[in-house]
Amino acid sequence: MKMRLLATACLAGVLLLPQMVSAEATCRLIRGAQTPTDPTDDVQVCRQDVWLHQAGTKLGNLAGAGQDTLPSWNTTKPSASLQSGAGAGYATVRLLDIAEPYNRTYRPTFEGKFTGTLDNLAVTLYISSPIYQALNIPWPLLVRLSIDGETVFEQSDVEIDVPQKPAGNFRKVEFALTNVYEAMKTTGLDLSSTKEHTIELSVIQRYWGDGHSVVFYDASDVPSGIVFNIEPTNLKPYTQIDTFAPPA
């Protein structure tokens, strides 16, 4: 067992080089861990923490109108506050989204890259949703995950209730899309450790009459972001959504 762990660690170092993952990255097995005598089913994933950043403008909605690119992410945590002029927002317009689903003008959408094998995405968003906050009820989330142009997961009808947690003048919602490896496998996507994926995450609230919201990001007091391949022991704060066995 010790020899296998050592070999896995050495292999990890080789595989991580083309992915530009830091030496401090946390890597683990998501399949072969349960069969230590059979290395043929080993699948390794490595954690990466990223934060959402604005594109050319502070209003993400302009991307849908062709006036900007989509907001993306990188590994640099925002250091300036909203009060200092940092930060950006992306307003939801649910009524128009119903008429024209997934139009990026109305629906907060973020797109970026990740190199390597995926197990999960743990998402933290800072939002302002005045009516839902006043009622102290969960945010009724609809979410779509696309990878390399393919829809891997889509919850578009029945909402997923995500608690709104106090975060200064805002609320924080935390949800994790799990079992992404199996969902990607079913879709026929490249699962290799060196593949660079283009990932698009789209969110909106379920109801249009009372719940318009704004997602805030790219500031130290609203550090919205994603943790790719978070360790299962750290998933507890997140509302978990199985992308391979979607909620009914």
N, C-alpha and C positions, 0 to 999 in steps of 0.2 A: 504493500500500500504506500509506504514512504517513497519507494522508487518511482511509483506511478505519479505521485504528486509532484516529485522533483522533475520528472520528464514533462509533465503538463506545464509546470512553471517555465521550464526552458523553452518549450514550444510556444508558450504565450509570448515570451520575449521576442521570438522570431516573427510571429504573426503580427505583433503590434507595430513593428517598424513601419510598414507601408501605411498604416492607419494613422500615424502621427499621434498616437495616444501617449500621454506622459508616463514616465516610469512609475508615477504614483497612482495610476489608474487601478481601480478595483475590478478584477476579472473573476469569473466563476463559470461553472458548468451548469447548463440548464437541462440537459438530458442525460448525459453519461454519468452524472454524479451518483445516480442510483445503481449503476452497474460497474463498480470499480474494477472488475476483472475483464471487462470488455471495452476497450478504448475506441472501438469502431463507431460507437454511437455518441462520442463526445461532441458536444457543441458548446463552444466558449463564447461568452458575451462580456463586454467591458463597459463599465459605467462612464458616462460623460455628463457633466452638468453644464447647461447652457442657459442664457437669459435672452428674452425677447428684446429686440431693438427696432427703432423706427427705421423706415427707409428714407426717402428724400424729404418727406413731410411728416408733420406731427399727427395728421389725421389719416389713419390707415384706410378709411373708406375711399380715399382718392385712388387707391390701387385698382379698385373695381371699375372706376371710370376711365382708366387708361392714363391717368395723370401721374402715376407713380408705380413703383414696383411693390410687391408685397413686403410687409415687415418680415424680418427674419430673426435669426439668433446667432450668437457666438458664445465663446467661453468667458467673455469679459463681463463681470458683474457691474451693473450701473453704480456709479459712485456719487453722482450729483442728484439733488432732490428736486421735486416738483417746484418747490418754493424758489429754487435758483434758476428755474426756467427749463429744466430737463423734463423728459417724459413725453409720452405720446398716448393717444387714445384711439379706440376703434368702436364706433357706435353700432349697436344692433338695431335693425329696422324690421321687426318680425313680420309685420303686415305685408310689406313689399317682398320679403323673402318667401312668403307663402305663394305669392303670384309668380315669382321667378326664383325658384330654389337655387341656393348656392351661388347667387350673384355676389361677388366679393365687395360690391358697393354697400350691401346691406348686412353682410354676415362677416364677423371677425375671422380673418383667415391669415395664417402664418405659414411661411414656406422656407425650408432650409435644407441643409445637407447633414447626413450622418454616414460615416464609413464603418462598415462592419455588420455583424449579426445583431438582430434586434430581439429582445425578449419583452420589454415593456417601455411605456412612456409615462412618467409621473409628472403631471401638469399642475402648475400653480398659476392661477390668474387672479389679479386684483381687479375688482369690479365695483361699479356704482350702480345699484338697482333700487332706486328710492322706495318704490311701493313694496317690493319684496323685503327690503330691509325694515320698513316700518311694520310690516306684518310679521317679521321675524320667522320667515319660512324658507325652505331650501330653494336653491336656484334650479329650475326645471330644465336641465341640460339636454340639448340635442347636439350630437357631435359626429363628425365624419373624419376619418383618417385615410388619406391617400398616399401611396408609396409608389414612386416611379410611374405615375400616371394611372395606377390601378386603385380602385376603391377597395381597401382592405377591411374597413369597418364603417358602417353607417347606421346610426340610430336617428331616424328621421320622423318618427311618429309618436311613440310612447316615450315620455321624458324620463331621464335619470335624475332623481332628486339628489343634489349635492349641497351639503350644509354650507351656509354662509358664515364664515368665522370673522369676528371683529379684527380689523387691521387699521387702526387709526381712524381716519375719515372715510375709509373704504371697507370693503369686505373681501375676504380671501376665499376662493373656492379651490379645492384640491381633488383631482380625480386621476386615476391611473388606468391606462389602457393596457391590459395584460394579455399574455398568451399570443403576442404578436407574431412570434416565430411560426406557430402553427397556422395562423391566419394567412401569413405570407406564403407558406408552403402550399396551402390549398389554392391560393391565387396563382401559383406558378412563378413566383418571383425568385430572383437570385438570392440565395441564403448564404453566400460565401463570406468569409471573414475579411475580404479585401474590397468588397463591392461598395461603391459610394452611392447612397440612395438619396433621392430627392423626396422629401417628406412634406406633405401639406396637411395642416390641422385646421379644421373649420368648426366653429362653435356658435351657438345661438340659444336663447331661451325658448321654451316650448310655446308659451302663450303670447298672443300679439296685443290683446286689449289692455293689459295692465302691467306688463313687465319689461318695457324697454330698458336696456342696460348699456353701459359703456365699459369696455375692457381697457385698463390702463397698464402701461409697461414702460420700460426704458428709463426708470428713475429709482433712486435708492429706497424711497418709501413705497414704491409699487414695483418690486423686482420680479415681475411675472417671468416664468421660465419653465424649462423642462429638464427632468433628469432621465436620460436614456439608460435603461438597464439597471434601475435601482434595485438594491438588494431586497429580497422578499421580507426580511425582518424590518425594513424601513417603510413598508407599504401601509402600515396601520393608520396614519393620518388621512390617507387618500380613500375616496370612494372608488372601489375597484370595479372595472368594467371589462368583462372577458370578451375579447374581440373574436375568439374562436367559437364561443358558445354565448352569443349575445343575449341580453336580458329580454324577457318576453314583454 
